[in-house]
């Protein structure tokens, strides 16, 4: 009995020490005390074992002892097996900041740190801009006209965007810009996402254009000249980075800038001779100033001893001699301005380098630091805005589209995708706005930018597919009335650009996060490079404590013991506790994968992607919980929170299970499975009752629907028709219409109306004649049905309308 008690006490004591990461002295104390107790109270053999364990802990864990024999051996091994970090990788790793993403790597996320980033909302000026200027811009768009008739935005819309400062959202007011917060910039793009071309046209100059590079790195002369002109639209920027052979691998640029001298107006000027070929450059066909990335060389040593200066960024005016620009690519589904740029022997002075000659070779750092912030905003905001509109349109359509004498929103096959759309919209809204809020607090979230870009654009692809399925023939028949088909066809653009999702998921999220966000890996690599064994010893054994701590936390919390404390209410707290549990499991698995695979983990992209999926889903869940905690809650939102968190945590566990099943070391995979999920998986997909409740909420005029489609163009106050306004009006009238539908259909089924009254309009008139409907009710139903029919109708065209070359049309029935 004594032996059993000592074993239990030893296990419990060590788990407590490990959970708290109390270190070797605490573990040594537990083992020594219990060992002595065993020697004194009739368990000498067990006591001896415990004392030997205490001695081993002392030898391996106490700094003064381990540094004599253990640390040098580990350091030598680490120097041989640690992955080599290239200069370009190091720049990417050092770019940006680490915030909540770092907390998720610790296994003990401190929720108070996340909640300390208070979301104070938008300013009055920002709200006014959203309400007025964004509504006006949205109201000037029709997807069919822009895509098929103009292949461009209307001229009056271009003028309006320039006049109202849409291209200067990130430019400070002292330079004539709007000086908007990141949250406001995101909200603007979400509202403009009613049209893909409009959103991209506004989004790119505020993220991928040279504006942010100028703000951070430009010379004062460059700022004074360009920023006011960018802010008011006198200059339209683009940025030339990608080319035929440099896409995702942007560091392999074959474009060159060679330092040379050239006589201009009788004066010898030191500059660069540029040769480049770029493609997929948004706004290039109409740009007046081109930000250009190239590899800079100084073969004649006109600047110094170094010949290969590295990637450099410069600003080149459109009319520079030798520039070929103006042709267009044809992006799938959307005619936003995009095209190639070529240059042969283009000479520019050295002062065209962004930041001046002293910033030569700093282009990669500049791009990584600035573009990661833009990646948090533009495409994630566009995807989120698209989800708002898709939810509003689809929920409305599903309620007014009747089959088998009932709205299709009452069919469970339709309710399932409706709930998915609502959940993905809710997650996207919370994630993009809370991450923008981090930016407004001074963070530059590099890893979250990759998470948001890849995850939210995939959400967009998924929910648009669901929306298309629910709309059916309404969505697959293109024309001015089709508000969703063109946007659906344009979705692959968001999947592909700003870091293709395949690359982002498989290489960037965990590949960058494992080193950048981990509490100790970067310190260990730095100690290796500096050959500093003291710094390595401190980082390595802190890292070891973290591994033991995460193992203990994951195991005990997996058993339901010692759940994490959270600051959330009773609705959100269980999900926050499980984020903490899975964070510990994720941290343990990340370390296990890095330790077992070493540098080969870089090439094991499917394993890296699964670890990235765990991190992504934990990050998104955290953003949803923070959004819930801080926002005003509406009826039905708790159900949506449960559905969304259960979905994300299910996905996180699924990624872990797939990781366990595919680790090359099968014994390690099984061990991790037992430690991280001792009782098996905890989360399943959301249950059907949640699905039904959410589908009902978003297909009726409810406070939850209104919250989810807030910050959209939802009024009939523009130059173009607004389908969302139509659906909102129909849903507002639906409670009055549904009982009348029921009354008329019941009368028809009982034979009280003529059998030939097959159309709803015919039945309404017959019901009026039979006295089943009053004159007022019949008048209401005539107007309601007319509006419904308009929203269900599709366009048709002349037989030869789609042929660009009329002489090639085959007239099959010429007579």
C-alpha positions in Angstrom: 0.0 0.0 0.0 2.9 2.3 0.8 4.5 1.6 -2.5 1.3 2.4 -4.4 0.8 5.6 -2.5 4.4 6.7 -3.3 4.0 5.9 -7.0 0.7 7.9 -7.1 2.3 10.8 -5.3 5.3 10.7 -7.5 3.2 10.7 -10.7 0.9 13.4 -9.4 3.8 15.5 -8.1 5.8 15.3 -11.3 2.7 16.1 -13.4 2.1 19.2 -11.3 5.8 20.2 -11.7 5.7 19.6 -15.4 2.4 21.5 -15.9 3.8 24.5 -14.1 7.2 24.2 -15.8 8.6 24.6 -12.3 12.0 23.3 -13.4 14.5 20.7 -12.3 14.8 21.8 -8.6 11.1 21.2 -8.1 11.2 17.8 -9.7 14.3 17.0 -7.7 12.5 18.0 -4.5 9.5 15.7 -5.3 11.6 12.7 -6.1 14.0 13.2 -3.2 11.3 13.7 -0.6 9.4 10.7 -1.7 12.6 8.6 -2.0 13.5 9.4 1.5 9.9 8.6 2.6 10.2 5.2 0.9 13.4 4.4 2.7 11.9 5.4 6.0 8.5 3.8 5.7 9.0 0.3 4.4 9.6 0.7 0.7 13.4 0.8 0.4 13.6 -0.5 -3.2 11.1 2.1 -4.5 12.8 4.7 -2.4 16.1 3.9 -3.9 14.6 4.1 -7.4 13.2 7.5 -6.6 16.5 8.7 -5.2 18.3 7.5 -8.3 15.7 9.4 -10.4 16.4 12.5 -8.3 20.1 12.2 -8.9 19.5 11.9 -12.7 17.3 15.0 -12.6 20.1 16.8 -10.7 22.7 15.7 -13.2 20.7 16.6 -16.2 18.6 19.5 -14.9 20.7 21.6 -12.6 22.7 24.2 -14.6 25.9 23.9 -12.7 26.0 20.2 -13.2 24.6 19.8 -16.8 26.9 22.4 -18.2 29.9 20.3 -17.2 29.0 17.3 -19.3 25.6 17.3 -21.0 25.1 20.7 -22.6 28.3 20.6 -24.7 27.3 17.2 -26.1 23.8 18.4 -27.0 25.1 21.6 -28.5 27.5 19.7 -30.7 24.7 17.5 -31.9 22.4 20.5 -32.5 25.0 22.2 -34.6 25.1 19.2 -36.9 21.4 18.5 -37.3 19.8 22.0 -37.0 18.3 23.2 -40.3 20.3 25.9 -42.1 18.4 29.1 -42.3 19.1 31.0 -45.5 19.5 34.8 -45.6 16.1 35.2 -47.3 14.5 32.8 -44.8 16.0 34.8 -42.0 14.6 38.0 -43.3 11.2 36.5 -43.5 11.5 35.0 -40.0 12.6 38.3 -38.5 9.8 40.3 -40.2 6.7 41.3 -38.4 5.8 40.7 -34.8 4.5 37.8 -32.7 1.4 38.2 -30.7 -1.4 35.7 -30.1 0.1 33.2 -32.6 3.1 33.0 -30.2 0.8 32.3 -27.3 -0.7 29.3 -29.1 2.8 27.8 -29.4 3.4 28.0 -25.7 0.6 25.5 -24.8 -0.7 27.8 -22.1 -2.2 30.7 -23.9 -2.8 33.8 -21.7 -6.3 35.0 -22.7 -5.8 38.2 -20.9 -3.1 39.2 -23.3 -5.5 38.7 -26.2 -8.2 40.7 -24.6 -5.8 43.5 -23.8 -6.0 44.4 -27.5 -9.2 46.3 -27.0 -11.4 46.8 -30.0 -12.6 50.4 -29.8 -14.4 50.2 -33.2 -14.3 52.8 -35.9 -14.1 56.6 -35.6 -17.1 58.7 -36.6 -15.3 59.8 -39.8 -14.6 56.2 -40.7 -18.3 55.2 -40.1 -19.5 58.2 -42.2 -17.2 57.1 -45.1 -18.6 53.6 -44.9 -22.1 54.8 -44.9 -21.9 57.3 -47.6 -18.9 57.0 -49.9 -18.8 53.2 -49.9 -22.5 53.0 -50.5 -22.2 55.4 -53.5 -19.4 53.4 -55.0 -21.1 50.1 -54.5 -24.3 51.5 -56.0 -22.5 52.3 -59.2 -21.7 48.7 -60.0 -23.3 45.9 -61.9 -21.2 42.8 -62.4 -22.5 42.0 -65.9 -21.9 45.5 -67.2 -18.4 45.7 -65.7 -17.4 42.2 -66.8 -19.1 41.7 -70.2 -19.9 45.2 -71.5 -17.1 47.4 -70.3 -14.3 45.1 -69.1 -13.7 48.0 -66.7 -15.3 50.1 -64.0 -17.5 53.0 -65.3 -15.6 56.2 -65.9 -17.7 58.1 -63.3 -16.8 55.4 -60.7 -13.1 55.9 -61.4 -13.5 59.6 -61.0 -15.4 59.1 -57.7 -12.9 56.7 -56.3 -10.1 59.2 -56.9 -12.0 62.3 -55.8 -13.1 60.7 -52.5 -9.6 59.3 -51.6 -10.3 55.6 -51.9 -6.7 55.0 -53.1 -5.2 56.9 -50.1 -6.8 55.0 -47.1 -3.4 54.2 -45.6 -1.8 57.5 -46.4 -1.7 59.9 -43.5 -3.8 63.1 -43.6 -0.7 65.3 -43.7 -0.1 63.9 -47.2 -3.7 64.3 -48.3 -4.8 60.7 -47.5 -7.6 59.4 -45.3 -5.3 58.1 -42.6 -7.7 55.2 -41.8 -7.2 52.5 -39.3 -6.6 48.9 -40.4 -10.1 48.0 -39.2 -11.6 50.8 -41.3 -9.6 49.7 -44.4 -10.9 46.2 -43.9 -14.5 47.4 -43.4 -14.3 49.5 -46.6 -13.1 46.5 -48.7 -15.7 44.3 -47.2 -18.5 46.6 -48.3 -16.9 47.0 -51.8 -16.7 43.3 -52.1 -20.2 43.4 -53.8 -18.0 43.6 -56.9 -14.7 41.8 -57.2 -13.3 44.3 -59.7 -14.2 47.2 -57.4 -12.7 45.6 -54.3 -9.4 44.7 -56.0 -9.1 48.1 -57.7 -9.3 49.8 -54.3 -7.5 47.2 -52.2 -4.3 46.8 -54.2 -3.1 50.4 -54.0 -3.7 50.3 -50.3 -1.7 47.1 -49.7 0.4 45.9 -52.7 1.1 49.3 -54.1 4.2 51.3 -53.2 2.4 53.5 -50.8 3.2 51.6 -47.7 6.8 51.1 -48.8 7.2 54.8 -49.3 5.7 55.5 -45.9 8.1 53.3 -44.1 11.3 53.4 -46.2 10.9 56.3 -48.7 13.1 59.4 -48.6 11.4 62.6 -47.5 11.6 63.9 -51.1 9.9 60.7 -52.4 7.2 61.0 -49.8 6.5 64.7 -50.5 6.3 64.0 -54.2 4.4 60.7 -54.4 2.1 60.4 -51.4 -0.1 63.4 -52.1 -0.4 62.3 -55.8 -1.2 58.7 -54.8 -3.8 59.9 -52.3 -5.9 61.9 -54.7 -5.5 59.5 -57.7 -3.2 61.7 -59.8 -0.8 58.7 -59.7 -2.1 55.1 -60.1 0.5 52.7 -58.7 1.3 49.1 -59.4 4.0 46.8 -58.1 6.0 44.5 -60.3 7.2 41.5 -58.4 6.1 38.3 -60.1 7.2 37.1 -63.5 7.2 34.1 -65.8 9.8 32.3 -63.7 9.3 34.0 -60.3 5.9 33.4 -58.7 5.7 32.0 -55.2 9.5 31.8 -55.2 9.8 35.6 -55.4 13.4 35.6 -54.3 14.5 33.9 -57.5 13.9 37.1 -59.5 15.7 37.0 -62.9 15.1 40.7 -63.4 18.2 42.9 -63.1 19.3 46.4 -62.4 23.0 47.1 -63.2 24.7 50.1 -61.8 26.1 52.3 -64.6 26.5 55.8 -65.8 24.6 57.5 -68.6 24.8 61.0 -70.1 21.4 62.8 -69.8 21.1 66.4 -71.0 24.8 66.7 -71.2 25.4 65.6 -67.6 26.7 62.2 -66.5 24.2 60.5 -64.2 24.8 57.5 -62.0 21.9 55.1 -62.2 20.6 51.6 -63.0 20.1 49.9 -66.3 17.0 47.7 -65.8 16.0 44.6 -67.8 12.8 42.9 -66.6 9.8 41.0 -67.6 6.8 41.0 -65.2 3.3 39.5 -65.4 0.2 39.2 -63.4 0.7 42.8 -62.2 -2.6 44.3 -60.9 -3.3 47.9 -62.2 -0.3 47.7 -64.6 -2.3 48.6 -67.7 -3.3 52.0 -66.3 -0.5 52.6 -63.7 1.4 55.8 -63.9 4.1 54.8 -61.5 5.5 51.3 -61.2 7.1 49.8 -58.1 9.7 47.4 -59.4 11.6 44.6 -57.6 14.8 43.4 -59.2 18.2 41.9 -58.5 20.8 44.7 -58.3 24.4 44.3 -59.5 27.4 46.6 -59.4 30.0 44.8 -61.7 32.1 47.9 -62.1 32.1 48.7 -58.3 30.8 52.2 -58.9 29.1 52.0 -55.4 31.6 49.9 -53.5 33.3 46.5 -53.3 30.1 44.4 -53.3 29.0 43.2 -56.7 25.7 41.4 -56.0 23.7 43.8 -53.9 20.5 41.7 -53.7 16.9 42.4 -54.3 16.1 46.1 -54.6 12.9 48.1 -55.0 12.5 51.2 -57.1 9.8 53.6 -58.4 9.8 54.0 -62.2 7.5 56.4 -64.0 5.3 54.9 -66.7 6.7 57.1 -69.5 10.3 56.1 -68.9 12.0 55.1 -72.2 12.2 51.4 -72.8 9.1 50.5 -70.8 6.5 48.3 -72.4 3.2 48.6 -70.6 -0.5 48.8 -71.3 -1.4 45.3 -72.5 -3.9 43.3 -70.4 -4.2 39.8 -69.0 -7.7 38.4 -68.7 -8.2 37.3 -65.1 -10.8 34.6 -64.8 -14.3 35.9 -63.9 -13.2 39.5 -63.3 -11.8 42.2 -65.6 -9.8 44.1 -63.0 -6.8 45.8 -64.5 -4.0 43.3 -64.7 -1.2 42.9 -67.2 2.4 42.4 -68.1 5.3 44.9 -67.9 8.5 44.6 -69.8 11.6 46.7 -69.9 14.8 46.6 -72.0 17.8 48.7 -71.1 15.6 51.1 -69.0 17.8 53.7 -67.4 16.7 55.3 -64.1 18.7 57.4 -61.7 19.8 55.9 -58.4 17.4 58.1 -56.5 14.5 56.1 -57.9 15.4 53.4 -55.4 12.8 53.4 -52.6 14.6 55.0 -49.7 17.5 56.1 -51.9 20.8 54.4 -52.7 21.4 53.4 -49.1 18.4 51.0 -49.3 20.0 49.1 -52.2 19.7 45.4 -51.6 17.0 45.8 -48.9 14.1 45.1 -51.1 13.3 41.6 -49.8 13.1 42.9 -46.2 11.0 45.7 -47.3 8.6 43.5 -49.2 8.3 40.9 -46.4 7.7 43.4 -43.7 5.1 45.5 -45.6 3.3 42.9 -47.7 2.6 40.6 -44.8 0.4 43.4 -43.3 -1.4 43.9 -46.6 -2.0 40.2 -46.8 -3.9 40.4 -43.5 -6.2 43.0 -45.0 -7.0 42.9 -48.7 -7.9 39.4 -49.7 -9.2 38.3 -46.3 -11.4 41.4 -46.2 -12.6 40.7 -49.8 -13.5 37.1 -48.8 -15.3 38.3 -45.7 -17.3 40.9 -47.6 -18.2 38.3 -50.3 -19.4 36.0 -47.5 -21.7 38.8 -46.1 -23.3 39.4 -49.5 -23.5 35.6 -50.3 -25.3 35.0 -47.0 -27.7 37.9 -47.5 -28.6 36.8 -51.1 -28.7 33.1 -50.4 -30.7 33.3 -47.2 -33.3 35.6 -49.0 -33.4 33.4 -52.1 -33.9 30.2 -50.0 -36.9 31.8 -48.2 -38.7 33.1 -51.3 -37.9 30.1 -53.6 -40.8 27.6 -53.2 -40.8 24.0 -54.3 -43.3 21.3 -53.2 -45.4 24.1 -51.7 -42.8 25.3 -49.2 -39.7 27.5 -49.1 -36.6 25.5 -49.9 -35.1 27.0 -46.7 -37.4 24.5 -44.9 -35.6 21.6 -46.6 -32.8 20.0 -44.6 -30.7 19.5 -47.7 -30.7 23.3 -48.1 -30.4 24.1 -44.4 -27.1 22.3 -44.2 -25.2 24.6 -46.7 -27.1 27.6 -45.3 -25.7 26.9 -41.9 -22.2 26.4 -43.3 -22.4 29.8 -45.1 -23.5 31.5 -41.9 -20.7 29.9 -39.8 -17.9 30.6 -42.3 -19.2 34.2 -42.6 -19.2 34.6 -38.8 -15.6 33.1 -38.4 -14.3 35.3 -41.2 -15.8 38.5 -39.8 -14.4 37.9 -36.4 -11.0 36.8 -37.6 -10.3 39.6 -40.1 -11.6 42.4 -37.9 -9.8 41.2 -34.7 -6.6 40.7 -36.6 -6.9 44.2 -38.1 -7.4 45.4 -34.5 -4.0 43.8 -33.7 -2.5 45.8 -36.5 -4.1 49.0 -35.1 -2.4 48.2 -31.8 1.0 48.2 -33.5 1.4 44.5 -34.3 2.6 43.3 -37.7 1.2 39.8 -37.7 3.3 37.8 -40.3 2.0 34.3 -39.5 -1.6 35.3 -38.9 -1.5 37.0 -42.3 -0.8 33.7 -43.9 -3.5 32.0 -41.9 -6.1 34.6 -42.9 -5.2 34.7 -46.5 -5.3 31.0 -47.0 -8.1 30.1 -44.7 -10.6 32.9 -45.5 -10.1 32.6 -49.3 -10.8 28.9 -49.0 -13.9 29.8 -46.9 -14.9 32.0 -49.8 -14.5 29.2 -52.3 -16.6 26.8 -50.1 -19.4 29.2 -49.3 -19.7 30.4 -52.8 -20.1 26.9 -54.0 -22.8 26.3 -51.4 -24.5 29.6 -52.5 -24.4 28.5 -56.1 -25.9 25.1 -55.3 -28.8 26.7 -53.4 -29.5 29.3 -56.2 -29.4 26.6 -58.9 -30.5 27.9 -62.3 -30.7 31.4 -61.0 -26.9 31.5 -60.4 -25.7 29.5 -63.4 -27.5 31.7 -65.9 -25.4 34.8 -66.5 -26.8 38.2 -67.2 -27.5 41.6 -65.5 -29.8 39.9 -63.0 -27.1 37.3 -61.9 -25.4 38.8 -58.8 -23.3 35.8 -57.8 -22.1 33.8 -60.8 -19.4 36.2 -62.0 -18.0 36.5 -58.5 -18.0 32.7 -58.2 -16.0 32.3 -61.3 -13.5 35.0 -60.1 -12.8 33.2 -56.8 -9.7 31.3 -58.1 -7.9 34.6 -58.3 -8.0 35.0 -54.6 -6.9 31.5 -54.1 -3.8 32.0 -56.3 -2.4 35.4 -55.7 -0.5 37.0 -52.8 1.0 33.6 -52.1 -0.8 30.6 -53.6 -2.8 28.8 -50.9 -1.0 25.5 -51.6 2.3 27.1 -50.8 0.9 29.2 -47.9 -0.7 26.2 -46.2 2.2 23.7 -46.9 5.2 25.9 -46.3 4.5 29.2 -44.7 2.1 28.8 -41.8 3.9 26.2 -39.8 7.3 26.6 -41.6 7.5 30.2 -40.6 5.6 29.8 -37.3 7.6 26.9 -36.0 10.6 29.2 -35.8 9.2 32.7 -35.6 6.5 32.0 -33.0 8.1 29.3 -30.9 9.3 30.6 -27.6 12.8 29.1 -27.9 13.7 27.8 -31.4 14.8 31.2 -32.7 17.0 31.6 -29.6 18.5 28.2 -30.1 19.3 28.9 -33.7 20.8 32.3 -32.8 23.0 30.6 -30.2 24.2 28.1 -32.7 25.1 30.8 -35.2 26.9 32.8 -32.5 28.6 29.6 -31.1 27.3 30.7 -27.7 26.9 27.6 -25.5 25.7 29.5 -22.5 22.8 31.0 -24.4 22.0 27.7 -26.0 22.0 25.9 -22.6 19.4 28.4 -21.3 17.2 28.2 -24.4 17.4 24.5 -24.8 16.6 23.5 -21.3 13.8 26.0 -21.2 12.6 24.4 -24.4 12.8 21.0 -22.7 10.7 22.3 -19.8 8.1 23.5 -22.3 8.0 20.0 -23.9 7.4 18.3 -20.6 4.9 21.0 -19.6 2.9 20.6 -22.8 2.9 16.9 -22.4 1.5 17.1 -18.9 -1.0 19.8 -19.8 -2.3 18.0 -22.9 -2.6 14.7 -21.0 -4.3 16.0 -17.9 -6.6 18.3 -19.7 -7.4 15.5 -22.1 -8.6 13.5 -19.1 -10.6 16.5 -18.0 -8.3 17.4 -15.1 -7.1 20.9 -14.4 -8.9 22.8 -17.1 -7.4 26.1 -18.0 -8.9 29.3 -16.5 -10.5 31.6 -19.0 -12.1 35.1 -18.8 -15.1 34.1 -20.9 -18.8 33.5 -20.1 -20.4 30.1 -19.7 -21.1 29.9 -23.4 -17.6 30.5 -24.6 -15.6 29.1 -21.8 -15.7 25.4 -22.8 -14.3 26.3 -26.2 -11.5 28.5 -24.8 -10.6 25.7 -22.4 -10.3 23.4 -25.3 -8.2 25.8 -27.3 -5.8 25.7 -24.3 -5.9 21.9 -24.3 -5.2 21.6 -28.0 -2.6 24.4 -27.8 -0.6 22.2 -25.4 -1.1 19.2 -27.8 -0.1 21.3 -30.8 3.0 22.6 -29.0 4.1 19.1 -28.1 3.4 17.7 -31.6 5.3 20.6 -33.2 8.4 19.9 -31.0 8.1 16.1 -31.7 7.9 16.7 -35.4 10.9 19.0 -35.4 12.9 16.7 -33.2 12.1 13.5 -35.1 12.4 14.9 -38.6 15.0 17.6 -38.2 15.8 19.5 -41.3 13.8 17.0 -43.4 10.5 18.5 -42.0 11.0 21.3 -44.6 10.3 18.8 -47.4 7.6 16.9 -45.5 5.0 19.4 -46.6 1.9 17.3 -45.9 3.0 17.0 -42.2 3.8 20.7 -42.1 0.4 21.5 -43.6 -1.4 19.5 -40.9 0.5 21.3 -38.1 -0.4 24.5 -39.9 -4.0 23.5 -40.0 -4.0 22.9 -36.2 -2.5 26.4 -35.6 -4.9 28.0 -38.1 -8.0 26.5 -36.5 -6.9 27.4 -33.0 -6.2 31.0 -34.1 -9.5 31.3 -35.8 -11.3 29.9 -32.8 -9.6 32.4 -30.6 -10.6 35.3 -32.8 -14.2 34.1 -32.7 -14.1 33.9 -28.9 -12.7 37.4 -28.6 -15.3 38.8 -31.0 -18.0 37.2 -29.0 -16.6 38.5 -25.8 -16.4 42.1 -27.0 -19.4 42.6 -29.3 -23.0 43.2 -28.6 -24.7 39.8 -28.8 -28.0 39.2 -30.6 -30.6 36.5 -30.4 -29.4 33.3 -32.0 -25.8 34.2 -32.0 -24.9 31.7 -29.2 -26.1 28.9 -31.5 -23.9 30.2 -34.3 -20.9 30.5 -31.9 -21.3 26.9 -30.8 -21.6 25.7 -34.4 -18.5 27.7 -35.5 -16.3 26.7 -32.5 -17.3 23.1 -32.8 -16.5 23.1 -36.5 -13.1 24.7 -35.9 -12.1 22.4 -33.0 -13.3 19.4 -35.0 -11.0 20.5 -37.8 -8.1 21.0 -35.4 -8.5 17.5 -33.9 -8.8 16.0 -37.4 -5.5 17.5 -38.4 -3.9 16.1 -35.3 -5.2 12.6 -36.0 -3.9 12.8 -39.5 -0.5 13.9 -38.2 -0.4 11.0 -35.7 -1.3 8.5 -38.5 1.4 9.8 -40.9 4.5 10.5 -38.8 7.3 8.3 -40.1 8.1 7.2 -36.6 5.0 5.1 -35.9 5.8 4.6 -32.3 6.0 8.4 -31.8 2.7 8.8 -33.6 1.0 6.4 -31.3 2.6 7.9 -28.2 1.5 11.4 -29.1 -2.0 10.1 -29.8 -2.2 8.7 -26.3 -0.8 11.8 -24.6 -2.7 14.4 -26.6 -6.0 12.5 -26.8 -6.0 10.0 -24.0 -9.8 9.6 -24.2 -10.0 9.9 -28.0 -11.5 12.8 -30.0 -13.6 15.2 -28.1 -15.3 17.1 -31.0 -17.7 16.0 -33.7 -19.3 18.0 -36.4 -22.1 20.2 -35.2 -25.4 18.5 -34.6 -28.5 18.9 -36.9 -30.5 20.9 -34.4 -27.9 23.7 -34.5 -28.0 23.6 -38.3 -31.7 23.9 -38.5 -31.8 26.8 -36.0 -29.1 28.8 -37.9 -30.7 28.2 -41.3 -34.0 29.5 -40.0 -32.3 32.6 -38.6 -30.5 33.7 -41.7 -33.5 33.0 -44.0 -35.8 35.2 -42.0 -35.6 38.9 -41.0 -33.8 38.4 -37.7 -31.3 40.3 -35.6 -28.7 37.6 -36.3 -29.1 37.9 -40.1 -28.9 41.7 -39.8 -25.7 41.4 -37.8 -24.1 39.1 -40.3 -24.9 41.3 -43.3 -24.1 44.6 -41.6 -21.5 46.7 -43.4 -23.0 45.8 -46.8 -24.7 47.9 -49.5 -28.2 47.0 -48.5 -30.3 50.0 -49.6 -32.0 50.8 -52.9 -30.2 54.1 -53.2 -27.7 53.6 -56.0 -27.6 54.0 -59.7 -27.8 50.2 -60.1 -30.4 47.8 -58.8 -29.6 46.2 -55.4 -30.7 42.6 -55.0 -29.8 42.5 -51.3 -32.3 45.4 -50.7 -35.0 43.4 -52.5 -34.4 40.3 -50.4 -34.4 42.3 -47.2 -37.7 43.8 -48.1 -39.2 40.5 -49.1 -38.1 38.9 -45.8 -39.6 41.8 -43.9 -42.9 41.1 -45.5 -42.6 37.3 -45.4 -44.4 36.9 -42.0 -47.5 38.4 -43.6 -47.1 36.4 -46.8 -46.6 32.9 -45.4 -50.0 32.5 -43.7 -51.6 33.7 -47.0 -49.6 31.1 -49.0 -50.8 28.5 -46.6 -54.5 29.6 -46.8 -54.5 29.7 -50.6 -52.6 26.4 -51.0 -54.9 24.7 -48.5 -57.9 25.9 -50.4 -56.5 24.6 -53.7 -55.8 21.2 -52.1 -59.4 21.0 -50.9 -60.7 21.7 -54.3 -62.1 25.2 -53.4 -60.1 26.8 -56.2 -60.1 25.9 -60.0 -57.8 23.0 -60.8 -56.3 25.1 -63.6 -55.1 27.8 -61.2 -51.5 26.5 -61.4 -49.6 29.8 -61.1 -49.5 31.6 -57.7 -50.9 34.7 -59.3 -53.9 32.7 -60.7 -54.5 31.2 -57.3 -54.5 34.6 -55.6 -57.1 35.9 -58.0 -59.2 32.7 -57.6 -59.0 33.0 -53.9 -60.1 36.6 -54.0 -63.1 35.6 -56.2 -64.0 32.8 -53.8 -63.8 35.1 -50.8 -60.9 33.2 -49.3 -58.7 36.4 -49.5 -59.7 39.9 -48.8 -59.1 42.7 -51.3 -56.2 44.0 -49.1 -54.7 40.5 -48.8 -54.9 39.9 -52.6 -53.3 43.3 -53.3 -50.5 42.5 -51.0 -49.9 39.0 -52.5 -50.0 40.5 -56.1 -47.2 42.9 -55.2 -45.3 40.3 -53.2 -45.4 37.7 -55.9 -44.4 40.2 -58.6 -41.3 41.0 -56.6 -40.6 37.3 -56.0 -40.9 36.5 -59.7 -38.5 39.3 -60.5 -35.9 37.9 -58.1 -36.4 34.4 -59.5 -36.1 35.5 -63.2 -33.0 35.2 -65.3 -31.8 36.9 -68.5 -31.9 35.8 -72.1 -30.2 37.3 -75.2 -30.3 37.5 -78.9 -29.0 34.3 -80.6 -25.7 35.9 -81.7 -25.2 38.1 -78.7 -22.2 36.2 -77.3 -20.1 36.0 -80.5 -17.3 38.4 -80.7 -17.0 37.7 -84.4 -20.4 37.9 -85.9 -19.4 36.4 -89.3 -18.6 33.1 -87.6 -22.1 32.6 -86.1 -23.8 29.5 -87.4 -27.5 30.3 -88.0 -29.0 26.8 -87.5 -32.5 27.9 -88.2 -31.9 30.7 -90.7 -35.4 30.8 -92.0 
